[in-house]
Structures are given as C-alpha cells and as structure tokens.
Amino acid sequence: MPEQLLVELGEQGVSAPFSIQDAALPNSLAASRPARCGVLESMKGIKPEPGTGESVSIGRRHYPVKQVGQVVTRQDRRDFSAAEVLRAMTQLGFTCRTLTTAAPVRMLSPLQQASAMLGTPVSG
C-alpha cells in the first residue's frame, strides 16, 4: 500500500502525473529528476492551505503534506497517509518538516489583565 498507492489511482489504473515509484529506487538521482519535475509542475499555481502538521517545501512555499499528496496523485486525502507522502517527497529531495506546537500561553487572572491594560505591573 505505501508507494504503490501513490503511483496508481485506484482500480481504474489511471497513472498519476508522475511516478513516485521512481523515488523508491535506491539513490537513483537520474530516475528521480522526472518525478521531481512532475511534482513542481503539479504544484505550480496551487495556493498553500493553512497547515498545522507536517509540511513540504516546494519552491518558496510550504504546503501541507496531505495537500501535496492530493494534488500530485489526484487521490482523496483519506487514501494515503502523511508518512507515505513525507517518505516519497524526502526521497525526491524536497525538504519536509514537522511544525512544532507553540509554547503554552500563560493565562492572566482578571486582575492581572486589567492591570496590564492600565500599564501597572501587578505580581501574582
């Protein structure tokens, strides 16, 4: 189900715009060039959705992993996992990253909030 899922579009046998199977070849840079160009061409003109999880850097933009998988394979996002897309995009040479969660914001008490609004520091 991993890379093969990204290569074929269901049981219709319709090929994706490029073959992610090329990325599965061990260290074959020449074989991955057409696939990499296919990803770049597929994502041209696509606006990145706001994302909170893993992302793929394509050109100067950061796209959510599931959006890249959907655009490139023309499959529903439920048909593949983010890990499959991350693995394939990494093998093609794209930069993938996981967005870290922000540090929890310290909640102010109503007294501290009012004091901060007035500009008077209150320890609490």
Short mmCIF file of the C-alpha atoms (twelve columns), coordinates in Angstrom:
data_MODEL
# 
_entry.id   MODEL 
# 
loop_
_atom_site.group_PDB 
_atom_site.id 
_atom_site.type_symbol 
_atom_site.label_atom_id 
_atom_site.label_alt_id 
_atom_site.label_comp_id 
_atom_site.label_asym_id 
_atom_site.label_seq_id 
_atom_site.Cartn_x 
_atom_site.Cartn_y 
_atom_site.Cartn_z 
_atom_site.pdbx_PDB_model_num 
ATOM 1   C CA . MET A 1   0.000  0.000  0.000   1 
ATOM 2   C CA . PRO A 2   2.838  2.570  0.601   1 
ATOM 3   C CA . GLU A 3   4.431  3.894  -2.635  1 
ATOM 4   C CA . GLN A 4   2.259  1.756  -4.921  1 
ATOM 5   C CA . LEU A 5   -0.799 3.527  -3.522  1 
ATOM 6   C CA . LEU A 6   0.646  6.840  -4.625  1 
ATOM 7   C CA . VAL A 7   1.515  5.508  -8.091  1 
ATOM 8   C CA . GLU A 8   -1.853 4.111  -9.166  1 
ATOM 9   C CA . LEU A 9   -5.158 5.890  -8.835  1 
ATOM 10  C CA . GLY A 10  -7.448 3.211  -7.556  1 
ATOM 11  C CA . GLU A 11  -8.501 0.220  -9.590  1 
ATOM 12  C CA . GLN A 12  -9.028 2.282  -12.755 1 
ATOM 13  C CA . GLY A 13  -5.301 2.007  -13.458 1 
ATOM 14  C CA . VAL A 14  -5.017 5.711  -14.234 1 
ATOM 15  C CA . SER A 15  -1.421 6.763  -13.725 1 
ATOM 16  C CA . ALA A 16  -0.516 9.788  -11.676 1 
ATOM 17  C CA . PRO A 17  1.056  12.753 -13.482 1 
ATOM 18  C CA . PHE A 18  4.398  11.309 -12.448 1 
ATOM 19  C CA . SER A 19  5.604  8.120  -10.865 1 
ATOM 20  C CA . ILE A 20  6.555  8.263  -7.212  1 
ATOM 21  C CA . GLN A 21  7.815  4.739  -7.764  1 
ATOM 22  C CA . ASP A 22  10.944 6.365  -9.234  1 
ATOM 23  C CA . ALA A 23  11.674 7.751  -5.788  1 
ATOM 24  C CA . ALA A 24  11.818 4.235  -4.363  1 
ATOM 25  C CA . LEU A 25  14.885 3.445  -6.466  1 
ATOM 26  C CA . PRO A 26  17.999 3.356  -4.259  1 
ATOM 27  C CA . ASN A 27  19.974 6.589  -4.721  1 
ATOM 28  C CA . SER A 28  18.968 6.928  -8.367  1 
ATOM 29  C CA . LEU A 29  19.219 10.649 -8.923  1 
ATOM 30  C CA . ALA A 30  18.630 10.402 -12.658 1 
ATOM 31  C CA . ALA A 31  15.414 8.417  -12.157 1 
ATOM 32  C CA . SER A 32  14.036 10.906 -9.627  1 
ATOM 33  C CA . ARG A 33  14.537 14.018 -11.797 1 
ATOM 34  C CA . PRO A 34  11.402 13.453 -13.919 1 
ATOM 35  C CA . ALA A 35  9.384  12.725 -10.787 1 
ATOM 36  C CA . ARG A 36  10.701 15.850 -9.044  1 
ATOM 37  C CA . CYS A 37  9.837  17.971 -12.103 1 
ATOM 38  C CA . GLY A 38  6.372  16.379 -12.115 1 
ATOM 39  C CA . VAL A 39  5.801  17.480 -8.517  1 
ATOM 40  C CA . LEU A 40  6.981  21.012 -9.296  1 
ATOM 41  C CA . GLU A 41  4.713  21.177 -12.342 1 
ATOM 42  C CA . SER A 42  1.716  19.760 -10.432 1 
ATOM 43  C CA . MET A 43  2.084  22.276 -7.594  1 
ATOM 44  C CA . LYS A 44  2.597  25.294 -9.878  1 
ATOM 45  C CA . GLY A 45  -0.189 27.806 -9.283  1 
ATOM 46  C CA . ILE A 46  -1.561 25.965 -6.228  1 
ATOM 47  C CA . LYS A 47  -2.061 28.154 -3.160  1 
ATOM 48  C CA . PRO A 48  -0.879 26.519 0.091   1 
ATOM 49  C CA . GLU A 49  -3.622 25.762 2.595   1 
ATOM 50  C CA . PRO A 50  -3.083 26.786 6.206   1 
ATOM 51  C CA . GLY A 51  -1.434 23.813 7.870   1 
ATOM 52  C CA . THR A 52  -0.737 22.716 11.387  1 
ATOM 53  C CA . GLY A 53  1.144  19.453 10.896  1 
ATOM 54  C CA . GLU A 54  3.860  18.244 8.584   1 
ATOM 55  C CA . SER A 55  4.713  20.307 5.528   1 
ATOM 56  C CA . VAL A 56  6.698  20.001 2.315   1 
ATOM 57  C CA . SER A 57  8.777  22.879 0.978   1 
ATOM 58  C CA . ILE A 58  8.235  23.170 -2.775  1 
ATOM 59  C CA . GLY A 59  9.838  26.206 -4.327  1 
ATOM 60  C CA . ARG A 60  9.452  29.051 -1.864  1 
ATOM 61  C CA . ARG A 61  6.189  27.750 -0.401  1 
ATOM 62  C CA . HIS A 62  5.357  25.314 2.366   1 
ATOM 63  C CA . TYR A 63  2.436  23.017 1.597   1 
ATOM 64  C CA . PRO A 64  0.640  20.661 3.999   1 
ATOM 65  C CA . VAL A 65  1.648  17.064 3.251   1 
ATOM 66  C CA . LYS A 66  -1.891 15.889 2.565   1 
ATOM 67  C CA . GLN A 67  -2.470 18.738 0.079   1 
ATOM 68  C CA . VAL A 68  0.675  17.752 -1.846  1 
ATOM 69  C CA . GLY A 69  -0.403 14.108 -1.912  1 
ATOM 70  C CA . GLN A 70  -3.879 15.018 -3.154  1 
ATOM 71  C CA . VAL A 71  -2.679 17.359 -5.914  1 
ATOM 72  C CA . VAL A 72  0.122  15.100 -7.129  1 
ATOM 73  C CA . THR A 73  -1.770 11.794 -7.141  1 
ATOM 74  C CA . ARG A 74  -5.298 13.159 -7.747  1 
ATOM 75  C CA . GLN A 75  -6.500 10.871 -4.960  1 
ATOM 76  C CA . ASP A 76  -8.675 11.603 -1.962  1 
ATOM 77  C CA . ARG A 77  -6.666 12.516 1.146   1 
ATOM 78  C CA . ARG A 78  -8.066 9.524  3.006   1 
ATOM 79  C CA . ASP A 79  -6.429 7.137  0.522   1 
ATOM 80  C CA . PHE A 80  -2.855 7.726  1.748   1 
ATOM 81  C CA . SER A 81  -1.061 8.621  4.942   1 
ATOM 82  C CA . ALA A 82  1.057  11.675 5.615   1 
ATOM 83  C CA . ALA A 83  4.001  9.378  6.321   1 
ATOM 84  C CA . GLU A 84  3.801  7.919  2.795   1 
ATOM 85  C CA . VAL A 85  3.896  11.365 1.216   1 
ATOM 86  C CA . LEU A 86  6.710  12.512 3.524   1 
ATOM 87  C CA . ARG A 87  8.783  9.460  2.641   1 
ATOM 88  C CA . ALA A 88  8.244  9.908  -1.104  1 
ATOM 89  C CA . MET A 89  8.903  13.670 -1.063  1 
ATOM 90  C CA . THR A 90  12.051 13.211 1.021   1 
ATOM 91  C CA . GLN A 91  13.327 10.606 -1.425  1 
ATOM 92  C CA . LEU A 92  12.678 13.051 -4.265  1 
ATOM 93  C CA . GLY A 93  14.819 15.641 -2.479  1 
ATOM 94  C CA . PHE A 94  12.175 18.004 -1.139  1 
ATOM 95  C CA . THR A 95  12.562 19.497 2.332   1 
ATOM 96  C CA . CYS A 96  9.953  18.159 4.736   1 
ATOM 97  C CA . ARG A 97  9.383  19.431 8.241   1 
ATOM 98  C CA . THR A 98  7.111  18.953 11.193  1 
ATOM 99  C CA . LEU A 99  5.624  22.086 12.683  1 
ATOM 100 C CA . THR A 100 6.216  22.172 16.383  1 
ATOM 101 C CA . THR A 101 3.477  23.149 18.760  1 
ATOM 102 C CA . ALA A 102 3.768  26.599 20.274  1 
ATOM 103 C CA . ALA A 103 4.610  27.010 23.935  1 
ATOM 104 C CA . PRO A 104 1.508  27.251 26.107  1 
ATOM 105 C CA . VAL A 105 0.441  30.827 26.752  1 
ATOM 106 C CA . ARG A 106 0.274  31.821 30.393  1 
ATOM 107 C CA . MET A 107 -3.260 32.839 31.276  1 
ATOM 108 C CA . LEU A 108 -3.639 36.066 33.219  1 
ATOM 109 C CA . SER A 109 -6.103 36.460 36.008  1 
ATOM 110 C CA . PRO A 110 -8.723 39.196 35.536  1 
ATOM 111 C CA . LEU A 111 -6.779 41.417 37.972  1 
ATOM 112 C CA . GLN A 112 -3.505 40.882 36.085  1 
ATOM 113 C CA . GLN A 113 -5.215 41.509 32.754  1 
ATOM 114 C CA . ALA A 114 -6.798 44.770 33.941  1 
ATOM 115 C CA . SER A 115 -3.513 45.827 35.481  1 
ATOM 116 C CA . ALA A 116 -1.637 45.116 32.251  1 
ATOM 117 C CA . MET A 117 -4.180 47.142 30.281  1 
ATOM 118 C CA . LEU A 118 -3.659 50.093 32.648  1 
ATOM 119 C CA . GLY A 119 0.110  49.722 32.451  1 
ATOM 120 C CA . THR A 120 0.550  48.986 36.142  1 
ATOM 121 C CA . PRO A 121 2.546  45.836 36.842  1 
ATOM 122 C CA . VAL A 122 0.983  43.508 39.353  1 
ATOM 123 C CA . SER A 123 2.850  40.449 40.609  1 
ATOM 124 C CA . GLY A 124 0.751  37.452 41.001  1 
# 
